[in-house]
Amino acid sequence: MTKALWKPGTMVYPAPAVMVSCGDKKDNYNIITIAWTGTICSEPAMTYISVRPIRHSHELIKRTGEFVINLVTRKLVFAADFCGVKSGRDLNKFNKMKLTPGKAEQVSAPLINESPVNIECRVTEIIPLGSHDMFMAKVLCIHADKKYINKKGAFRFEAAEPVCYSHGKYYLLGKELGYFGFSVKKKK
């Protein structure tokens, strides 16, 4: 196998495509689409989002110390793209995309009701990294649409049709290839 050598860059793909809702009252609610997000700790449950300081949502999240990560599905991909390229300084993205701000349990930021999973987060630390600032956050609670929960209480991600992002394009996640531990499972 011959490999090309590239300059340093972001090659950990695909990345989750999520819509982050923020703000603390209806007149400043906003949505930003983020691909730089992920899990940073299981106990306590912690996550992060990385946002450019010039983005409108950056100041809202910095001021309130709260945000909600809303998973993107096939049905939401158009809205996710729109919320990533348009600024909340210029328009109300909830209204423009006909999305419904929902009441969160523990933060002032709204949920996006159309998203099947909403993750309420409180910022614990802001780390300036260069082009982006990382907002490290504690996960306070998760809202999951009951229609995607199976009889065993597990969330059926495949039924929700989650979307990921890779090199400027959105992709629908597809076929399951295995599960945690399948490589070492004893044959019956």
C-alpha positions as CSV (number, residue, x, y, z in Angstrom):
1,M,0.0,0.0,0.0
2,T,1.4,3.4,-1.0
3,K,0.4,6.4,1.0
4,A,0.5,10.1,0.2
5,L,1.8,12.4,2.9
6,W,-0.4,15.4,3.7
7,K,0.0,18.4,5.9
8,P,-1.6,18.2,9.4
9,G,-5.4,18.5,9.2
10,T,-8.6,17.0,10.5
11,M,-8.9,13.5,9.2
12,V,-10.9,11.9,12.0
13,Y,-14.0,11.3,10.0
14,P,-16.9,10.8,9.8
15,A,-17.9,13.2,12.5
16,P,-21.3,13.5,14.1
17,A,-23.5,16.2,12.6
18,V,-25.4,17.9,15.5
19,M,-27.5,21.0,15.9
20,V,-26.6,22.9,19.1
21,S,-29.3,25.0,20.5
22,C,-28.5,27.9,22.9
23,G,-29.8,31.1,24.4
24,D,-31.7,31.8,27.6
25,K,-34.9,33.4,26.3
26,K,-37.1,33.1,23.2
27,D,-35.8,36.3,21.6
28,N,-32.2,35.1,21.6
29,Y,-32.7,31.3,21.0
30,N,-30.3,30.1,18.3
31,I,-29.1,27.0,16.6
32,I,-25.6,26.3,15.3
33,T,-24.6,23.2,13.4
34,I,-21.4,21.5,14.8
35,A,-19.3,18.6,13.7
36,W,-16.6,19.1,16.3
37,T,-18.3,17.3,19.2
38,G,-18.0,14.1,21.1
39,T,-17.7,12.2,24.3
40,I,-14.8,13.1,26.7
41,C,-15.8,11.1,29.8
42,S,-18.3,8.5,30.8
43,E,-18.3,9.0,34.6
44,P,-19.3,11.8,35.0
45,A,-20.9,12.0,31.6
46,M,-19.1,14.8,29.8
47,T,-19.0,16.1,26.2
48,Y,-17.6,19.0,24.3
49,I,-18.4,21.2,21.3
50,S,-15.8,23.4,19.5
51,V,-17.0,26.8,18.2
52,R,-15.3,29.5,16.3
53,P,-15.2,32.7,18.5
54,I,-16.7,34.8,15.6
55,R,-19.9,32.7,15.5
56,H,-23.0,34.2,17.1
57,S,-23.6,31.2,19.3
58,H,-20.2,31.4,20.8
59,E,-21.1,34.5,22.9
60,L,-24.5,33.0,23.8
61,I,-22.9,29.8,25.1
62,K,-20.1,31.6,26.8
63,R,-22.5,34.0,28.6
64,T,-25.1,31.4,29.7
65,G,-22.8,28.4,30.2
66,E,-25.4,26.1,28.7
67,F,-26.4,24.4,25.5
68,V,-28.3,21.5,24.1
69,I,-26.9,19.0,21.6
70,N,-29.6,17.8,19.3
71,L,-28.9,14.8,17.1
72,V,-29.5,15.2,13.3
73,T,-31.5,12.7,11.3
74,R,-32.3,12.3,7.6
75,K,-35.4,14.5,8.1
76,L,-33.3,17.3,9.8
77,V,-30.3,17.4,7.4
78,F,-31.6,20.3,5.4
79,A,-32.2,22.3,8.6
80,A,-28.8,21.3,9.9
81,D,-27.0,22.6,6.8
82,F,-29.0,25.8,6.9
83,C,-28.3,26.4,10.6
84,G,-24.6,25.9,9.8
85,V,-24.3,28.4,7.0
86,K,-26.7,31.2,8.2
87,S,-26.1,33.4,11.2
88,G,-28.5,33.8,14.1
89,R,-27.5,37.5,14.1
90,D,-29.5,37.9,10.9
91,L,-32.6,35.7,11.4
92,N,-34.4,33.4,13.7
93,K,-33.4,29.9,12.6
94,F,-36.2,28.1,14.6
95,N,-38.8,30.1,12.7
96,K,-37.1,29.9,9.3
97,M,-36.7,26.1,9.5
98,K,-40.0,25.6,11.2
99,L,-38.4,23.9,14.2
100,T,-40.0,23.9,17.6
101,P,-38.1,25.1,20.7
102,G,-38.9,22.8,23.5
103,K,-38.5,23.3,27.3
104,A,-35.4,21.8,28.8
105,E,-35.4,20.3,32.3
106,Q,-32.2,21.8,33.7
107,V,-30.9,24.5,31.3
108,S,-32.4,27.7,29.8
109,A,-31.4,26.7,26.3
110,P,-34.2,25.2,24.3
111,L,-34.4,21.6,22.9
112,I,-35.2,21.1,19.2
113,N,-38.4,19.0,19.6
114,E,-38.0,17.5,16.1
115,S,-34.7,15.9,17.1
116,P,-35.0,12.4,18.5
117,V,-32.2,12.9,21.1
118,N,-31.5,16.1,23.0
119,I,-28.6,16.3,25.4
120,E,-28.7,19.1,28.0
121,C,-25.2,20.4,28.9
122,R,-23.6,22.8,31.3
123,V,-20.2,24.2,30.5
124,T,-17.4,23.4,32.9
125,E,-14.5,24.9,31.1
126,I,-13.7,26.9,27.9
127,I,-10.4,26.1,26.3
128,P,-9.1,28.4,23.5
129,L,-7.4,26.2,21.0
130,G,-6.8,28.3,17.9
131,S,-9.5,28.6,15.3
132,H,-12.0,27.2,17.8
133,D,-12.7,27.4,21.5
134,M,-13.7,24.0,23.1
135,F,-16.6,24.2,25.5
136,M,-16.2,21.2,27.8
137,A,-19.5,20.4,29.5
138,K,-21.2,18.1,31.9
139,V,-24.2,16.1,30.5
140,L,-27.1,17.0,32.8
141,C,-29.8,14.8,31.2
142,I,-30.9,13.3,27.9
143,H,-34.3,13.4,26.2
144,A,-35.0,10.4,23.9
145,D,-38.1,10.1,21.7
146,K,-40.0,7.1,23.0
147,K,-40.9,5.8,19.5
148,Y,-37.2,4.8,19.0
149,I,-36.8,2.9,22.3
150,N,-37.2,-0.8,22.0
151,K,-38.7,-3.3,24.6
152,K,-35.3,-3.7,26.3
153,G,-35.0,0.1,26.8
154,A,-32.3,0.6,24.2
155,F,-32.4,3.5,21.7
156,R,-32.8,2.2,18.1
157,F,-30.4,4.6,16.3
158,E,-30.9,2.9,12.9
159,A,-34.6,3.7,13.1
160,A,-33.9,7.4,13.8
161,E,-31.7,7.5,10.7
162,P,-28.8,9.6,12.2
163,V,-26.5,11.7,9.9
164,C,-22.8,12.2,10.0
165,Y,-20.5,14.6,8.3
166,S,-17.3,13.9,6.3
167,H,-15.2,16.3,4.2
168,G,-18.0,18.8,3.5
169,K,-20.8,16.2,2.9
170,Y,-23.6,14.7,5.0
171,Y,-24.1,10.9,5.1
172,L,-26.8,8.7,6.4
173,L,-25.3,6.1,8.8
174,G,-25.9,2.6,7.4
175,K,-25.5,-1.1,8.0
176,E,-24.4,-2.5,11.4
177,L,-21.1,-4.4,11.0
178,G,-20.7,-5.7,14.5
179,Y,-21.2,-4.8,18.2
180,F,-18.9,-4.2,21.1
181,G,-17.1,-7.4,21.9
182,F,-18.1,-9.4,18.8
183,S,-14.5,-10.0,17.9
184,V,-13.9,-12.0,21.0
185,K,-17.3,-13.7,21.5
186,K,-17.1,-17.4,22.0
187,K,-18.8,-19.4,19.2
188,K,-21.7,-21.6,20.3
